[in-house]
Amino acid sequence: MRTKQFFFLLIGFYQISLFAQEDITESKIRIPAINLNIGFHTPGGDLADRFGSSTLFGMGFQLKNEKIFIGVLILLH
């Protein structure tokens, strides 16, 4: 039984590796990306007495088309 499962698993990975060898130039690939940012900052020394801690929330979107990267980033301090 385990031999059959291993065989089908091996065949599945073999098919995936065949598709990975496709030749595509990078300029033709279109890639969208979504970013979510969360940060918490604590200064040290005498800056901690003056300013205290701060937080950061943000989100962004980038798109790589055939020629350039286009993006928008929004940050809230």
A tleap script that builds the chain and sets N, CA, C and O, in Angstrom:
source leaprc.protein.ff14SB
mol = sequence {
  NMET ARG THR LYS GLN PHE PHE PHE LEU LEU
  ILE GLY PHE TYR GLN ILE SER LEU PHE ALA
  GLN GLU ASP ILE THR GLU SER LYS ILE ARG
  ILE PRO ALA ILE ASN LEU ASN ILE GLY PHE
  HIE THR PRO GLY GLY ASP LEU ALA ASP ARG
  PHE GLY SER SER THR LEU PHE GLY MET GLY
  PHE GLN LEU LYS ASN GLU LYS ILE PHE ILE
  GLY VAL LEU ILE LEU LEU CHIE
}
set mol.1.N position { 0.819 -1.194 0.000 }
set mol.1.CA position { 0.000 0.000 0.000 }
set mol.1.C position { 0.864 1.259 0.000 }
set mol.1.O position { 0.585 2.200 -0.743 }
set mol.2.N position { 1.902 1.285 0.822 }
set mol.2.CA position { 2.771 2.452 0.876 }
set mol.2.C position { 3.541 2.641 -0.429 }
set mol.2.O position { 3.854 3.768 -0.813 }
set mol.3.N position { 3.839 1.558 -1.093 }
set mol.3.CA position { 4.563 1.646 -2.356 }
set mol.3.C position { 3.715 2.355 -3.403 }
set mol.3.O position { 4.239 3.155 -4.178 }
set mol.4.N position { 2.415 2.077 -3.441 }
set mol.4.CA position { 1.525 2.749 -4.390 }
set mol.4.C position { 1.430 4.237 -4.077 }
set mol.4.O position { 1.469 5.063 -4.989 }
set mol.5.N position { 1.305 4.587 -2.805 }
set mol.5.CA position { 1.222 5.995 -2.419 }
set mol.5.C position { 2.504 6.727 -2.784 }
set mol.5.O position { 2.452 7.840 -3.307 }
set mol.6.N position { 3.642 6.124 -2.520 }
set mol.6.CA position { 4.913 6.739 -2.861 }
set mol.6.C position { 5.044 6.909 -4.371 }
set mol.6.O position { 5.544 7.934 -4.835 }
set mol.7.N position { 4.605 5.929 -5.135 }
set mol.7.CA position { 4.686 5.989 -6.587 }
set mol.7.C position { 3.843 7.147 -7.128 }
set mol.7.O position { 4.318 7.902 -7.977 }
set mol.8.N position { 2.601 7.303 -6.653 }
set mol.8.CA position { 1.749 8.385 -7.122 }
set mol.8.C position { 2.286 9.746 -6.680 }
set mol.8.O position { 2.175 10.723 -7.420 }
set mol.9.N position { 2.857 9.817 -5.499 }
set mol.9.CA position { 3.472 11.049 -5.035 }
set mol.9.C position { 4.669 11.416 -5.900 }
set mol.9.O position { 4.844 12.582 -6.254 }
set mol.10.N position { 5.478 10.449 -6.236 }
set mol.10.CA position { 6.639 10.676 -7.089 }
set mol.10.C position { 6.217 11.143 -8.476 }
set mol.10.O position { 6.825 12.061 -9.026 }
set mol.11.N position { 5.202 10.536 -9.041 }
set mol.11.CA position { 4.695 10.942 -10.356 }
set mol.11.C position { 4.161 12.375 -10.301 }
set mol.11.O position { 4.373 13.147 -11.236 }
set mol.12.N position { 3.475 12.737 -9.218 }
set mol.12.CA position { 2.954 14.096 -9.075 }
set mol.12.C position { 4.055 15.132 -9.051 }
set mol.12.O position { 3.938 16.165 -9.711 }
set mol.13.N position { 5.129 14.884 -8.304 }
set mol.13.CA position { 6.242 15.824 -8.267 }
set mol.13.C position { 6.977 15.869 -9.599 }
set mol.13.O position { 7.491 16.919 -9.984 }
set mol.14.N position { 7.033 14.777 -10.288 }
set mol.14.CA position { 7.689 14.744 -11.595 }
set mol.14.C position { 6.934 15.627 -12.584 }
set mol.14.O position { 7.562 16.329 -13.376 }
set mol.15.N position { 5.615 15.607 -12.557 }
set mol.15.CA position { 4.822 16.444 -13.443 }
set mol.15.C position { 5.003 17.921 -13.101 }
set mol.15.O position { 5.068 18.758 -14.002 }
set mol.16.N position { 5.084 18.249 -11.821 }
set mol.16.CA position { 5.295 19.632 -11.412 }
set mol.16.C position { 6.644 20.129 -11.908 }
set mol.16.O position { 6.750 21.265 -12.369 }
set mol.17.N position { 7.667 19.305 -11.822 }
set mol.17.CA position { 8.985 19.741 -12.270 }
set mol.17.C position { 9.025 19.939 -13.778 }
set mol.17.O position { 9.804 20.760 -14.261 }
set mol.18.N position { 8.223 19.225 -14.524 }
set mol.18.CA position { 8.177 19.436 -15.965 }
set mol.18.C position { 7.602 20.807 -16.303 }
set mol.18.O position { 8.083 21.464 -17.226 }
set mol.19.N position { 6.590 21.244 -15.576 }
set mol.19.CA position { 6.021 22.552 -15.827 }
set mol.19.C position { 6.953 23.669 -15.368 }
set mol.19.O position { 6.879 24.778 -15.896 }
set mol.20.N position { 7.815 23.411 -14.414 }
set mol.20.CA position { 8.728 24.427 -13.912 }
set mol.20.C position { 9.838 24.749 -14.902 }
set mol.20.O position { 10.504 25.774 -14.757 }
set mol.21.N position { 10.052 23.912 -15.892 }
set mol.21.CA position { 11.131 24.131 -16.843 }
set mol.21.C position { 10.700 24.959 -18.051 }
set mol.21.O position { 11.464 25.091 -19.007 }
set mol.22.N position { 9.508 25.510 -18.027 }
set mol.22.CA position { 9.012 26.298 -19.144 }
set mol.22.C position { 9.834 27.576 -19.274 }
set mol.22.O position { 10.157 28.202 -18.265 }
set mol.23.N position { 10.171 27.968 -20.477 }
set mol.23.CA position { 11.025 29.128 -20.717 }
set mol.23.C position { 10.161 30.367 -20.950 }
set mol.23.O position { 9.545 30.520 -22.005 }
set mol.24.N position { 10.126 31.241 -19.956 }
set mol.24.CA position { 9.379 32.490 -20.056 }
set mol.24.C position { 10.341 33.618 -19.737 }
set mol.24.O position { 11.032 33.575 -18.719 }
set mol.25.N position { 10.395 34.618 -20.585 }
set mol.25.CA position { 11.235 35.769 -20.274 }
set mol.25.C position { 10.567 36.581 -19.172 }
set mol.25.O position { 9.341 36.655 -19.098 }
set mol.26.N position { 11.379 37.185 -18.323 }
set mol.26.CA position { 10.858 37.898 -17.162 }
set mol.26.C position { 10.024 39.107 -17.563 }
set mol.26.O position { 9.122 39.497 -16.820 }
set mol.27.N position { 10.294 39.704 -18.701 }
set mol.27.CA position { 9.569 40.900 -19.095 }
set mol.27.C position { 8.110 40.617 -19.428 }
set mol.27.O position { 7.300 41.545 -19.434 }
set mol.28.N position { 7.752 39.384 -19.700 }
set mol.28.CA position { 6.370 39.062 -20.039 }
set mol.28.C position { 5.530 38.693 -18.828 }
set mol.28.O position { 4.313 38.556 -18.947 }
set mol.29.N position { 6.148 38.528 -17.668 }
set mol.29.CA position { 5.412 38.123 -16.470 }
set mol.29.C position { 4.798 39.352 -15.811 }
set mol.29.O position { 5.468 40.370 -15.640 }
set mol.30.N position { 3.522 39.256 -15.443 }
set mol.30.CA position { 2.822 40.331 -14.746 }
set mol.30.C position { 2.570 39.860 -13.322 }
set mol.30.O position { 1.928 38.831 -13.114 }
set mol.31.N position { 3.073 40.612 -12.329 }
set mol.31.CA position { 3.029 40.166 -10.939 }
set mol.31.C position { 2.338 41.222 -10.068 }
set mol.31.O position { 2.856 42.332 -9.947 }
set mol.32.N position { 1.183 40.912 -9.455 }
set mol.32.CA position { 0.596 41.805 -8.456 }
set mol.32.C position { 1.065 41.402 -7.054 }
set mol.32.O position { 1.293 40.222 -6.788 }
set mol.33.N position { 1.207 42.381 -6.164 }
set mol.33.CA position { 1.631 42.099 -4.788 }
set mol.33.C position { 0.872 43.013 -3.826 }
set mol.33.O position { 0.720 44.208 -4.082 }
set mol.34.N position { 0.401 42.445 -2.726 }
set mol.34.CA position { -0.296 43.200 -1.684 }
set mol.34.C position { 0.540 43.125 -0.413 }
set mol.34.O position { 0.983 42.044 -0.025 }
set mol.35.N position { 0.762 44.272 0.241 }
set mol.35.CA position { 1.568 44.338 1.462 }
set mol.35.C position { 0.713 44.822 2.621 }
set mol.35.O position { -0.093 45.741 2.468 }
set mol.36.N position { 0.891 44.201 3.781 }
set mol.36.CA position { 0.309 44.664 5.033 }
set mol.36.C position { 1.445 44.871 6.022 }
set mol.36.O position { 2.281 43.984 6.197 }
set mol.37.N position { 1.487 46.040 6.677 }
set mol.37.CA position { 2.584 46.378 7.582 }
set mol.37.C position { 2.034 46.721 8.963 }
set mol.37.O position { 1.070 47.477 9.087 }
set mol.38.N position { 2.650 46.162 9.990 }
set mol.38.CA position { 2.340 46.493 11.377 }
set mol.38.C position { 3.668 46.618 12.108 }
set mol.38.O position { 4.531 45.750 11.985 }
set mol.39.N position { 3.836 47.698 12.872 }
set mol.39.CA position { 5.082 47.874 13.604 }
set mol.39.C position { 4.858 48.500 14.965 }
set mol.39.O position { 3.919 49.273 15.157 }
set mol.40.N position { 5.718 48.165 15.903 }
set mol.40.CA position { 5.702 48.757 17.238 }
set mol.40.C position { 7.133 49.134 17.567 }
set mol.40.O position { 8.024 48.285 17.541 }
set mol.41.N position { 7.358 50.405 17.877 }
set mol.41.CA position { 8.718 50.906 18.073 }
set mol.41.C position { 8.866 51.471 19.480 }
set mol.41.O position { 8.005 52.213 19.954 }
set mol.42.N position { 9.960 51.117 20.142 }
set mol.42.CA position { 10.266 51.665 21.461 }
set mol.42.C position { 11.678 52.235 21.428 }
set mol.42.O position { 12.637 51.489 21.230 }
set mol.43.N position { 11.821 53.537 21.618 }
set mol.43.CA position { 13.157 54.127 21.644 }
set mol.43.C position { 13.865 53.815 22.963 }
set mol.43.O position { 13.229 53.455 23.953 }
set mol.44.N position { 15.161 53.957 22.958 }
set mol.44.CA position { 15.939 53.680 24.151 }
set mol.44.C position { 16.595 54.936 24.699 }
set mol.44.O position { 16.649 55.965 24.026 }
set mol.45.N position { 17.089 54.845 25.916 }
set mol.45.CA position { 17.819 55.948 26.531 }
set mol.45.C position { 16.928 57.130 26.852 }
set mol.45.O position { 15.774 56.959 27.246 }
set mol.46.N position { 17.472 58.347 26.681 }
set mol.46.CA position { 16.702 59.549 26.990 }
set mol.46.C position { 15.604 59.819 25.961 }
set mol.46.O position { 14.688 60.591 26.244 }
set mol.47.N position { 15.668 59.207 24.779 }
set mol.47.CA position { 14.590 59.368 23.803 }
set mol.47.C position { 13.301 58.711 24.289 }
set mol.47.O position { 12.210 59.162 23.941 }
set mol.48.N position { 13.414 57.656 25.088 }
set mol.48.CA position { 12.222 57.004 25.641 }
set mol.48.C position { 11.482 57.942 26.584 }
set mol.48.O position { 10.252 57.923 26.633 }
set mol.49.N position { 12.223 58.773 27.345 }
set mol.49.CA position { 11.583 59.727 28.246 }
set mol.49.C position { 10.887 60.833 27.467 }
set mol.49.O position { 9.831 61.310 27.882 }
set mol.50.N position { 11.459 61.242 26.355 }
set mol.50.CA position { 10.895 62.343 25.571 }
set mol.50.C position { 9.724 61.913 24.690 }
set mol.50.O position { 8.705 62.600 24.631 }
set mol.51.N position { 9.867 60.784 24.008 }
set mol.51.CA position { 8.904 60.440 22.972 }
set mol.51.C position { 8.022 59.247 23.303 }
set mol.51.O position { 6.853 59.260 22.917 }
set mol.52.N position { 8.491 58.242 23.975 }
set mol.52.CA position { 7.692 57.052 24.253 }
set mol.52.C position { 7.602 56.133 23.039 }
set mol.52.O position { 8.314 56.315 22.051 }
set mol.53.N position { 6.729 55.160 23.128 }
set mol.53.CA position { 6.609 54.179 22.048 }
set mol.53.C position { 5.676 54.687 20.948 }
set mol.53.O position { 4.911 55.631 21.151 }
set mol.54.N position { 5.752 54.052 19.797 }
set mol.54.CA position { 4.886 54.412 18.681 }
set mol.54.C position { 4.504 53.157 17.903 }
set mol.54.O position { 5.185 52.134 17.967 }
set mol.55.N position { 3.412 53.259 17.175 }
set mol.55.CA position { 2.951 52.143 16.346 }
set mol.55.C position { 2.856 52.595 14.896 }
set mol.55.O position { 2.801 53.788 14.599 }
set mol.56.N position { 2.839 51.620 14.010 }
set mol.56.CA position { 2.762 51.888 12.576 }
set mol.56.C position { 1.834 50.856 11.946 }
set mol.56.O position { 1.983 49.655 12.168 }
set mol.57.N position { 0.883 51.334 11.164 }
set mol.57.CA position { 0.003 50.464 10.387 }
set mol.57.C position { 0.077 50.921 8.941 }
set mol.57.O position { 0.126 52.119 8.663 }
set mol.58.N position { 0.085 49.981 8.036 }
set mol.58.CA position { 0.153 50.363 6.639 }
set mol.58.C position { -0.293 49.259 5.710 }
set mol.58.O position { -0.392 48.092 6.088 }
set mol.59.N position { -0.560 49.664 4.483 }
set mol.59.CA position { -0.890 48.709 3.441 }
set mol.59.C position { -0.430 49.267 2.108 }
set mol.59.O position { -0.316 50.481 1.935 }
set mol.60.N position { -0.172 48.383 1.182 }
set mol.60.CA position { 0.309 48.815 -0.116 }
set mol.60.C position { -0.028 47.818 -1.199 }
set mol.60.O position { -0.398 46.674 -0.934 }
set mol.61.N position { 0.109 48.277 -2.410 }
set mol.61.CA position { -0.140 47.436 -3.578 }
set mol.61.C position { 0.900 47.770 -4.634 }
set mol.61.O position { 1.117 48.940 -4.950 }
set mol.62.N position { 1.535 46.756 -5.175 }
set mol.62.CA position { 2.501 46.922 -6.254 }
set mol.62.C position { 2.087 46.039 -7.424 }
set mol.62.O position { 1.506 44.968 -7.247 }
set mol.63.N position { 2.401 46.517 -8.620 }
set mol.63.CA position { 2.115 45.761 -9.833 }
set mol.63.C position { 3.316 45.868 -10.751 }
set mol.63.O position { 3.761 46.967 -11.080 }
set mol.64.N position { 3.837 44.724 -11.162 }
set mol.64.CA position { 4.912 44.697 -12.151 }
set mol.64.C position { 4.280 44.318 -13.474 }
set mol.64.O position { 3.777 43.207 -13.640 }
set mol.65.N position { 4.310 45.243 -14.409 }
set mol.65.CA position { 3.817 44.905 -15.733 }
set mol.65.C position { 5.004 44.657 -16.655 }
set mol.65.O position { 6.101 44.362 -16.179 }
set mol.66.N position { 4.809 44.770 -17.937 }
set mol.66.CA position { 5.858 44.397 -18.883 }
set mol.66.C position { 7.102 45.282 -18.788 }
set mol.66.O position { 8.201 44.828 -19.106 }
set mol.67.N position { 6.947 46.541 -18.354 }
set mol.67.CA position { 8.086 47.458 -18.385 }
set mol.67.C position { 8.523 47.965 -17.016 }
set mol.67.O position { 9.723 48.038 -16.754 }
set mol.68.N position { 7.585 48.320 -16.130 }
set mol.68.CA position { 7.948 48.993 -14.881 }
set mol.68.C position { 7.157 48.433 -13.694 }
set mol.68.O position { 6.201 47.675 -13.859 }
set mol.69.N position { 7.593 48.835 -12.487 }
set mol.69.CA position { 6.843 48.576 -11.265 }
set mol.69.C position { 5.996 49.808 -10.961 }
set mol.69.O position { 6.475 50.935 -11.079 }
set mol.70.N position { 4.746 49.598 -10.573 }
set mol.70.CA position { 3.846 50.668 -10.165 }
set mol.70.C position { 3.360 50.304 -8.771 }
set mol.70.O position { 3.013 49.151 -8.517 }
set mol.71.N position { 3.331 51.293 -7.851 }
set mol.71.CA position { 2.920 50.945 -6.504 }
set mol.71.C position { 2.324 52.095 -5.731 }
set mol.71.O position { 2.555 53.263 -6.043 }
set mol.72.N position { 1.546 51.747 -4.708 }
set mol.72.CA position { 0.939 52.698 -3.790 }
set mol.72.C position { 1.195 52.183 -2.381 }
set mol.72.O position { 1.028 50.992 -2.118 }
set mol.73.N position { 1.602 53.070 -1.466 }
set mol.73.CA position { 1.863 52.698 -0.081 }
set mol.73.C position { 1.201 53.716 0.834 }
set mol.73.O position { 1.396 54.920 0.666 }
set mol.74.N position { 0.420 53.245 1.801 }
set mol.74.CA position { -0.259 54.105 2.768 }
set mol.74.C position { 0.204 53.689 4.160 }
set mol.74.O position { 0.077 52.525 4.538 }
set mol.75.N position { 0.746 54.651 4.929 }
set mol.75.CA position { 1.229 54.377 6.284 }
set mol.75.C position { 0.532 55.295 7.276 }
set mol.75.O position { 0.350 56.481 7.003 }
set mol.76.N position { 0.140 54.755 8.426 }
set mol.76.CA position { -0.453 55.529 9.511 }
set mol.76.C position { 0.443 55.391 10.735 }
set mol.76.O position { 0.681 54.281 11.211 }
set mol.77.N position { 0.942 56.520 11.248 }
set mol.77.CA position { 1.818 56.498 12.427 }
set mol.77.C position { 1.008 56.773 13.670 }
set mol.77.O position { 1.557 56.799 14.771 }
savepdb mol mol.pdb
quit
